[in-house]
Amino acid sequence: DIQMTQSPSSLSASVGDRVTITCRASQSISTYLNWYQQKPGKAPKLLIYAASSLQSGVPSRFSGSGSGTDFTLTISSLQPEDFATYYCQQSYSTPAVTFGGGTKVEIK
Amino acid sequence: QVTLKESGPALVKPTQTLTLTCTFSGFSLSTSGMRVSWIRQPPGKALEWLARIDWDDDKFYSTSLKTRLTISKDTSKNQVVLTMTNMDPVDTATYYCARIAAGVNWFDPWGQGTLVTVSS
């Protein structure tokens, strides 16, 4: 299985901060990388697909980059509604996809 | 509008078989390329992919759980069913179903999830 490692596992940030979350794959996955946002008690929601494409309806302050083994999710100016847990997911080895361990973004 | 909703027992006993149903609307699983997966999330932990069924009835399972899982579909009812045998307390989790549209490789949207607790 392809292992996905996210860092940090949690972070504290203030409204307006620029936040960067990293996801590393155990092997090259090209750009087969998706990002999801999950709020407490809710299902994950797709934010970014194919490493850098913004899902329709997702605010433009979210962006993704990377290819191969290293990827980043950036929130350019953190908003109150962005406090959540973020997961990366590789689809290179579909159907046997794998998720990262998650990054919890908390209020400082 | 595409929606999915999971249903099933909230509590099962160890060694029992779990049966979950995903009822969806807004798409047809007979449409070429359409797929539905099951994913679970233990409390406070990360997401784990379990199984997938395709429009052409191809079925795929997590390697680690393959012997315990069965996925099926009823196209006329717009439902996908997942069974998991020999349930154990470590299988306590929220179970989600999610769509994978034709030509893409991401989950969107997801159902709301259903929490299953395994306890005697």
Interface residues (C-beta under 8 A of the other chain):
Chain A: D1 Y32 N34 Y36 K42 A43 P44 K45 L46 Y49 A50 Q55 Y87 Q89 S91 T94 P95 A96 V97 T98 F99 G100 G101 G102
Chain B: R35 S37 A46 L47 E48 W49 R52 F60 S62 T63 Y96 V104 N105 W106 F107 D108 P109 W110 G111 Q112 G113
